[in-house]
Amino acid sequence: MKIEGSVFKYGDNVDTDVIIPARYLNTPDMGELARHCMEDIDAAFASSVKPGDIIVAGRNFGCGSSREHAPASIKAAGVSCVIASTFARIFYRNALNIGLPILECPEAAEAIAKGDRVSVDFDTGKIVDETTGKVFSAEPFPPFMQDLIRAGGLAAYMKTIE
């Protein structure tokens, strides 16, 4: 499975409160969550992100509360992958549970710039900054995780194996 998109770049310790502010957590509408995704750290994000785009960030992305709304709002906004130096563990698990691909790659997180075009091959873990030509390696997803992501998350995946 391969994806390609333009990069939105963020720093270290991006917490769930800036990914989706608590004032919007009372809506079950994914479209509404997407419209407010990242607004407290990047007011232009929701109006600029295009389906397939990629978030690249520093250390500890998704720290803070354990709300599933954070990865869900990112996915609903159209982001195809998040690449970071490291992720908060609960965010990591929540992202995979809802089918949002995330990759840890400190070298890519440091080198890739805002606006770069990046491609990711989930079979090999190869990350290519198409803008600069630099190539990075992340741990590839095992086949069952790719199936889980393609299914749209853990709940949908479980229905396919019943």
C-alpha positions as a Markdown table, in Angstrom:
| # | Residue | x | y | z |
|---|---|---|---|---|
| 1 | Met | 0.0 | 0.0 | 0.0 |
| 2 | Lys | 1.4 | 3.4 | -1.0 |
| 3 | Ile | 0.3 | 6.9 | -0.4 |
| 4 | Glu | 1.6 | 10.4 | -1.4 |
| 5 | Gly | 0.7 | 13.8 | -0.2 |
| 6 | Ser | 1.8 | 17.3 | 0.8 |
| 7 | Val | 3.2 | 17.9 | 4.3 |
| 8 | Phe | 1.9 | 19.8 | 7.2 |
| 9 | Lys | 4.8 | 20.2 | 9.7 |
| 10 | Tyr | 4.6 | 20.5 | 13.4 |
| 11 | Gly | 7.1 | 20.4 | 16.3 |
| 12 | Asp | 7.4 | 18.5 | 19.5 |
| 13 | Asn | 4.7 | 17.7 | 22.1 |
| 14 | Val | 1.7 | 18.4 | 19.9 |
| 15 | Asp | -1.0 | 17.4 | 22.4 |
| 16 | Thr | -4.6 | 16.1 | 21.9 |
| 17 | Asp | -6.0 | 19.5 | 23.1 |
| 18 | Val | -4.5 | 21.3 | 20.0 |
| 19 | Ile | -5.3 | 18.4 | 17.7 |
| 20 | Ile | -9.0 | 18.7 | 18.5 |
| 21 | Pro | -9.9 | 21.2 | 21.2 |
| 22 | Ala | -12.1 | 20.0 | 24.0 |
| 23 | Arg | -14.8 | 22.5 | 23.2 |
| 24 | Tyr | -15.7 | 20.3 | 20.1 |
| 25 | Leu | -15.7 | 16.9 | 21.8 |
| 26 | Asn | -19.5 | 16.9 | 22.3 |
| 27 | Thr | -20.2 | 16.3 | 18.6 |
| 28 | Pro | -20.4 | 12.8 | 17.0 |
| 29 | Asp | -20.1 | 14.4 | 13.6 |
| 30 | Met | -16.7 | 13.5 | 12.0 |
| 31 | Gly | -17.1 | 16.4 | 9.5 |
| 32 | Glu | -17.5 | 18.9 | 12.3 |
| 33 | Leu | -14.4 | 17.4 | 14.1 |
| 34 | Ala | -12.4 | 17.7 | 10.8 |
| 35 | Arg | -13.4 | 21.4 | 10.5 |
| 36 | His | -11.7 | 22.1 | 13.8 |
| 37 | Cys | -8.8 | 19.8 | 13.6 |
| 38 | Met | -5.5 | 21.5 | 14.5 |
| 39 | Glu | -7.2 | 24.9 | 14.7 |
| 40 | Asp | -5.5 | 25.9 | 18.0 |
| 41 | Ile | -2.0 | 25.3 | 16.5 |
| 42 | Asp | -2.6 | 26.0 | 12.8 |
| 43 | Ala | -5.8 | 28.0 | 12.0 |
| 44 | Ala | -5.4 | 27.4 | 8.3 |
| 45 | Phe | -5.1 | 23.6 | 8.5 |
| 46 | Ala | -8.7 | 22.6 | 8.1 |
| 47 | Ser | -9.2 | 24.9 | 5.1 |
| 48 | Ser | -5.9 | 23.9 | 3.5 |
| 49 | Val | -5.6 | 20.1 | 4.0 |
| 50 | Lys | -6.4 | 17.9 | 1.0 |
| 51 | Pro | -7.3 | 14.2 | 1.0 |
| 52 | Gly | -4.0 | 12.3 | 1.1 |
| 53 | Asp | -1.9 | 15.0 | 2.8 |
| 54 | Ile | 0.5 | 14.0 | 5.5 |
| 55 | Ile | 1.4 | 15.4 | 8.9 |
| 56 | Val | 5.0 | 15.3 | 10.0 |
| 57 | Ala | 5.9 | 16.2 | 13.5 |
| 58 | Gly | 8.6 | 15.9 | 16.2 |
| 59 | Arg | 8.7 | 14.0 | 19.5 |
| 60 | Asn | 5.7 | 12.9 | 21.5 |
| 61 | Phe | 3.0 | 13.6 | 19.0 |
| 62 | Gly | -0.5 | 13.1 | 20.5 |
| 63 | Cys | 0.4 | 13.5 | 24.1 |
| 64 | Gly | -2.2 | 14.6 | 26.6 |
| 65 | Ser | -5.6 | 13.0 | 27.1 |
| 66 | Ser | -6.5 | 9.6 | 25.7 |
| 67 | Arg | -9.4 | 10.9 | 23.6 |
| 68 | Glu | -9.9 | 9.0 | 20.3 |
| 69 | His | -11.2 | 12.2 | 18.8 |
| 70 | Ala | -7.7 | 13.3 | 18.1 |
| 71 | Pro | -6.7 | 10.7 | 15.5 |
| 72 | Ala | -10.3 | 10.5 | 14.3 |
| 73 | Ser | -10.3 | 14.2 | 13.5 |
| 74 | Ile | -7.0 | 13.9 | 11.7 |
| 75 | Lys | -8.3 | 11.0 | 9.6 |
| 76 | Ala | -11.7 | 12.8 | 9.0 |
| 77 | Ala | -9.7 | 15.8 | 7.7 |
| 78 | Gly | -8.3 | 13.6 | 5.0 |
| 79 | Val | -4.8 | 13.0 | 6.3 |
| 80 | Ser | -3.4 | 9.7 | 5.0 |
| 81 | Cys | -0.5 | 9.3 | 7.4 |
| 82 | Val | 1.3 | 10.9 | 10.3 |
| 83 | Ile | 5.1 | 10.6 | 10.5 |
| 84 | Ala | 6.7 | 11.7 | 13.8 |
| 85 | Ser | 9.9 | 11.2 | 15.8 |
| 86 | Thr | 7.8 | 9.5 | 18.5 |
| 87 | Phe | 4.1 | 9.2 | 19.4 |
| 88 | Ala | 2.5 | 9.2 | 22.8 |
| 89 | Arg | 1.6 | 5.5 | 23.4 |
| 90 | Ile | -2.2 | 6.0 | 23.8 |
| 91 | Phe | -2.3 | 8.1 | 20.6 |
| 92 | Tyr | -0.4 | 5.4 | 18.8 |
| 93 | Arg | -2.9 | 2.8 | 19.8 |
| 94 | Asn | -5.9 | 5.0 | 19.2 |
| 95 | Ala | -4.7 | 5.9 | 15.7 |
| 96 | Leu | -4.2 | 2.3 | 14.7 |
| 97 | Asn | -7.5 | 1.3 | 16.2 |
| 98 | Ile | -9.3 | 3.8 | 14.0 |
| 99 | Gly | -7.2 | 2.9 | 10.9 |
| 100 | Leu | -5.0 | 6.0 | 10.7 |
| 101 | Pro | -1.5 | 5.0 | 9.6 |
| 102 | Ile | 1.3 | 6.4 | 11.7 |
| 103 | Leu | 5.1 | 5.9 | 11.4 |
| 104 | Glu | 7.9 | 6.7 | 13.7 |
| 105 | Cys | 11.0 | 7.9 | 11.9 |
| 106 | Pro | 13.1 | 10.6 | 13.7 |
| 107 | Glu | 15.3 | 11.2 | 10.6 |
| 108 | Ala | 12.3 | 11.9 | 8.3 |
| 109 | Ala | 10.6 | 14.0 | 11.0 |
| 110 | Glu | 13.6 | 16.2 | 11.2 |
| 111 | Ala | 14.4 | 16.5 | 7.5 |
| 112 | Ile | 11.0 | 16.8 | 5.8 |
| 113 | Ala | 9.8 | 20.4 | 5.5 |
| 114 | Lys | 6.3 | 21.9 | 5.4 |
| 115 | Gly | 4.9 | 21.8 | 1.9 |
| 116 | Asp | 7.2 | 19.0 | 0.7 |
| 117 | Arg | 5.6 | 16.1 | -1.3 |
| 118 | Val | 6.2 | 12.8 | 0.4 |
| 119 | Ser | 5.4 | 9.2 | -0.6 |
| 120 | Val | 5.2 | 6.3 | 1.8 |
| 121 | Asp | 5.3 | 2.6 | 1.0 |
| 122 | Phe | 3.7 | 0.8 | 4.0 |
| 123 | Asp | 5.0 | -2.6 | 2.7 |
| 124 | Thr | 8.6 | -1.6 | 3.0 |
| 125 | Gly | 8.5 | 1.4 | 5.4 |
| 126 | Lys | 10.2 | 3.5 | 2.7 |
| 127 | Ile | 9.5 | 7.2 | 3.1 |
| 128 | Val | 10.6 | 9.4 | 0.1 |
| 129 | Asp | 10.7 | 13.2 | 0.2 |
| 130 | Glu | 9.8 | 13.6 | -3.4 |
| 131 | Thr | 10.7 | 17.3 | -3.2 |
| 132 | Thr | 14.3 | 16.7 | -2.1 |
| 133 | Gly | 14.9 | 13.1 | -3.1 |
| 134 | Lys | 15.9 | 12.1 | 0.4 |
| 135 | Val | 14.9 | 8.5 | 1.4 |
| 136 | Phe | 14.1 | 7.3 | 4.9 |
| 137 | Ser | 13.3 | 4.0 | 6.5 |
| 138 | Ala | 10.6 | 3.3 | 9.1 |
| 139 | Glu | 9.4 | 0.0 | 10.4 |
| 140 | Pro | 7.0 | -1.4 | 7.8 |
| 141 | Phe | 3.5 | -2.4 | 8.8 |
| 142 | Pro | 3.0 | -6.2 | 8.9 |
| 143 | Pro | 0.3 | -7.4 | 6.5 |
| 144 | Phe | -2.4 | -7.8 | 9.2 |
| 145 | Met | -1.9 | -4.2 | 10.2 |
| 146 | Gln | -2.2 | -3.1 | 6.6 |
| 147 | Asp | -5.5 | -5.1 | 6.4 |
| 148 | Leu | -6.7 | -3.4 | 9.6 |
| 149 | Ile | -5.9 | 0.1 | 8.1 |
| 150 | Arg | -7.5 | -0.8 | 4.8 |
| 151 | Ala | -10.6 | -2.0 | 6.6 |
| 152 | Gly | -10.9 | 1.4 | 8.4 |
| 153 | Gly | -9.8 | 0.3 | 11.8 |
| 154 | Leu | -10.1 | -2.5 | 14.4 |
| 155 | Ala | -13.9 | -2.7 | 14.6 |
| 156 | Ala | -14.3 | -2.9 | 10.8 |
| 157 | Tyr | -11.4 | -5.3 | 10.5 |
| 158 | Met | -12.9 | -7.7 | 13.1 |
| 159 | Lys | -16.1 | -7.9 | 11.0 |
| 160 | Thr | -14.0 | -9.1 | 8.0 |
| 161 | Ile | -12.5 | -12.0 | 10.0 |
| 162 | Glu | -15.7 | -13.3 | 11.7 |
